[in-house]
Amino acid sequence: MFYRPEKGHGLPHNPFSAIVAPRPIGWISTRAAGGDNLAPYSFFNAVAYVPPQVMFASTSAKEDRDGTKDSMSNIRESGVFCVNLVGHALREAMNRTSGPWPREVDEFADANLAKAECEAIACPRVADAPASLECRLTRIVRLPGETNLVAFGEVVGVHIREEFLVDGRFDTAGARLLARCGYRDYAVVDEVFELTRPGE
């Protein structure tokens, strides 16, 4: 099969949402004058080591948020955000926070999640997340398309739950991190393996 996106694919569901998979989930927490917010984004990844930097993209909008969603609107106001990694045990709460709730809803309370304060920035984080990355916004980039925005942030603080530090390494499989596979499909990291790069 070959198709040009501008002409359509003719399938019952968009294959692009599942082709680039699995995608890590950035569970983005923010705080602004309107209150705290928490929402998952699967267009998320790390993009640099020194200094450590991450990005996430918001691709839709709410009527009460000026062409974007709560997370991006809050980040515009505050200049900070926190990326919480999602463990398998938090899957239902993560899914609950993906709902189209009004801006005044605190998703931490709605999903019955323990909230903790960040250390380096004025922002909440998911207390039970396997790891959380405190970020200062470096820029927001508008992509082609009506509501496509990408936020880049420098990681200025890192939280890791002690049980997921094994022999000085973050235990990805032990944390059972969740990933998005498109449609309603998700995956969990249960097994990892090593490969040695040529020349190492």
C-alpha positions as CSV (number, residue, x, y, z in Angstrom):
1,M,0.0,0.0,0.0
2,F,1.1,3.6,-0.7
3,Y,-0.9,6.7,0.0
4,R,-0.3,10.4,0.0
5,P,-1.6,11.9,3.3
6,E,-3.2,14.9,1.6
7,K,-5.3,12.5,-0.6
8,G,-6.3,10.2,2.2
9,H,-5.6,6.5,3.0
10,G,-9.0,5.0,2.6
11,L,-8.7,2.9,5.8
12,P,-11.1,3.0,8.7
13,H,-8.4,4.4,11.0
14,N,-5.4,6.6,10.3
15,P,-2.3,4.3,10.1
16,F,0.1,7.2,10.8
17,S,-1.0,7.1,14.5
18,A,0.4,3.6,14.8
19,I,3.3,3.4,12.4
20,V,5.7,5.5,14.6
21,A,5.5,3.3,17.7
22,P,5.9,2.6,20.4
23,R,6.1,6.2,21.6
24,P,7.1,7.2,25.2
25,I,4.4,9.0,27.0
26,G,5.1,12.4,28.6
27,W,2.6,13.0,31.4
28,I,2.9,16.7,31.5
29,S,2.1,18.6,34.7
30,T,1.7,22.3,34.8
31,R,0.6,25.1,37.1
32,A,-0.8,28.6,36.2
33,A,-3.1,31.1,37.7
34,G,-6.1,28.9,36.9
35,G,-4.7,26.0,38.9
36,D,-2.9,22.7,38.3
37,N,-3.2,20.5,35.2
38,L,-2.0,17.0,34.2
39,A,-2.3,15.4,30.7
40,P,-0.5,12.7,28.7
41,Y,1.2,13.4,25.4
42,S,2.6,10.6,23.2
43,F,4.4,13.0,20.8
44,F,7.2,13.3,23.4
45,N,10.9,12.5,23.6
46,A,14.3,13.5,24.9
47,V,16.2,15.5,22.3
48,A,19.6,16.3,23.8
49,Y,22.1,15.2,26.5
50,V,24.1,18.4,27.4
51,P,22.2,20.2,28.7
52,P,19.4,17.6,29.0
53,Q,16.4,18.7,26.9
54,V,13.0,17.2,26.1
55,M,10.1,18.1,23.9
56,F,6.4,17.4,23.5
57,A,3.8,18.4,20.9
58,S,0.2,19.4,21.5
59,T,-1.9,18.9,18.3
60,S,-5.4,19.9,19.2
61,A,-7.2,22.8,20.9
62,K,-10.0,23.5,23.4
63,E,-12.5,26.3,22.9
64,D,-11.5,28.0,26.2
65,R,-7.7,28.0,25.5
66,D,-6.9,30.3,22.6
67,G,-6.0,27.7,19.9
68,T,-4.3,25.1,22.1
69,K,-4.9,23.0,25.2
70,D,-4.5,23.5,29.0
71,S,-0.9,22.2,29.2
72,M,0.5,24.5,26.5
73,S,-1.5,27.5,27.7
74,N,-0.2,27.0,31.3
75,I,3.4,26.7,30.0
76,R,3.1,29.9,28.1
77,E,2.0,31.6,31.3
78,S,4.5,30.0,33.8
79,G,7.5,29.1,31.6
80,V,7.9,25.7,33.3
81,F,6.5,22.2,33.2
82,C,7.2,18.7,34.5
83,V,7.4,15.5,32.5
84,N,6.2,12.5,34.5
85,L,7.0,9.0,33.2
86,V,4.1,6.6,33.3
87,G,4.5,3.2,34.9
88,H,2.1,0.3,34.2
89,A,0.5,0.7,37.6
90,L,-0.6,4.2,36.8
91,R,-2.2,3.4,33.4
92,E,-5.8,3.9,34.4
93,A,-5.0,7.2,36.1
94,M,-3.1,8.4,33.1
95,N,-6.0,7.5,30.8
96,R,-8.4,9.4,33.1
97,T,-6.3,12.5,32.8
98,S,-6.6,12.4,29.0
99,G,-10.2,13.5,29.2
100,P,-11.5,16.8,27.8
101,W,-12.1,18.3,31.2
102,P,-12.8,22.0,31.8
103,R,-9.7,24.2,32.5
104,E,-10.6,24.5,36.2
105,V,-10.5,20.7,36.8
106,D,-7.4,19.5,38.7
107,E,-6.7,16.2,37.1
108,F,-4.6,15.1,40.1
109,A,-7.7,15.2,42.3
110,D,-10.0,13.9,39.5
111,A,-7.8,10.8,39.0
112,N,-7.1,10.4,42.7
113,L,-3.3,10.9,42.2
114,A,-0.9,11.9,44.9
115,K,0.6,15.3,44.1
116,A,4.1,16.5,45.1
117,E,5.9,19.8,44.6
118,C,8.8,20.1,42.3
119,E,12.2,21.2,43.7
120,A,13.7,23.6,41.1
121,I,10.5,25.0,39.6
122,A,7.0,26.1,40.8
123,C,5.1,23.1,39.4
124,P,3.4,20.0,40.7
125,R,4.5,16.4,39.8
126,V,3.0,12.9,40.1
127,A,4.4,11.7,43.4
128,D,4.2,8.0,42.4
129,A,5.8,8.3,38.9
130,P,8.8,6.2,38.4
131,A,10.7,9.3,37.3
132,S,9.9,13.0,36.7
133,L,11.8,15.7,34.8
134,E,11.5,19.3,35.9
135,C,11.8,21.6,32.9
136,R,12.2,25.2,32.1
137,L,10.7,26.2,28.8
138,T,13.3,27.2,26.2
139,R,10.9,27.8,23.3
140,I,7.5,27.0,21.7
141,V,7.6,26.2,18.0
142,R,4.5,26.4,15.8
143,L,4.4,23.6,13.2
144,P,2.4,23.6,10.0
145,G,-1.3,22.9,10.8
146,E,-3.8,24.9,12.8
147,T,-3.1,23.7,16.3
148,N,0.4,22.0,16.2
149,L,2.7,23.4,18.8
150,V,5.9,21.9,20.2
151,A,7.3,22.9,23.6
152,F,11.1,22.4,24.2
153,G,12.4,22.4,27.8
154,E,15.7,22.2,29.6
155,V,15.7,19.6,32.3
156,V,16.7,21.4,35.5
157,G,15.7,18.7,38.1
158,V,15.3,14.9,38.0
159,H,13.3,12.7,40.4
160,I,13.8,8.9,40.4
161,R,12.1,6.5,42.7
162,E,14.7,4.6,44.7
163,E,13.3,1.2,43.9
164,F,14.0,1.8,40.2
165,L,17.8,2.5,40.7
166,V,19.6,-0.8,40.3
167,D,23.4,-1.0,40.2
168,G,23.5,2.7,39.5
169,R,21.2,2.5,36.5
170,F,17.6,3.4,36.0
171,D,15.7,0.1,35.7
172,T,13.4,0.7,32.7
173,A,11.9,-2.8,32.7
174,G,11.4,-2.8,36.5
175,A,9.6,0.6,36.2
176,R,7.4,-1.1,33.5
177,L,7.1,2.2,31.5
178,L,4.1,2.6,29.3
179,A,4.3,3.6,25.6
180,R,1.6,4.5,23.0
181,C,1.2,2.3,20.0
182,G,-1.6,4.2,18.2
183,Y,-5.3,3.9,18.2
184,R,-6.3,2.6,21.7
185,D,-3.2,0.4,21.9
186,Y,-0.4,0.7,24.5
187,A,2.7,-1.3,25.3
188,V,4.7,-1.9,28.5
189,V,8.5,-2.4,28.8
190,D,8.9,-5.7,30.4
191,E,12.2,-6.8,28.9
192,V,15.4,-5.0,27.8
193,F,18.5,-6.3,26.1
194,E,22.0,-4.8,25.4
195,L,23.8,-4.3,22.1
196,T,27.4,-3.0,22.0
197,R,28.0,-0.3,19.4
198,P,30.8,-0.9,16.9
199,G,34.0,0.6,18.2
200,E,33.0,0.5,21.9
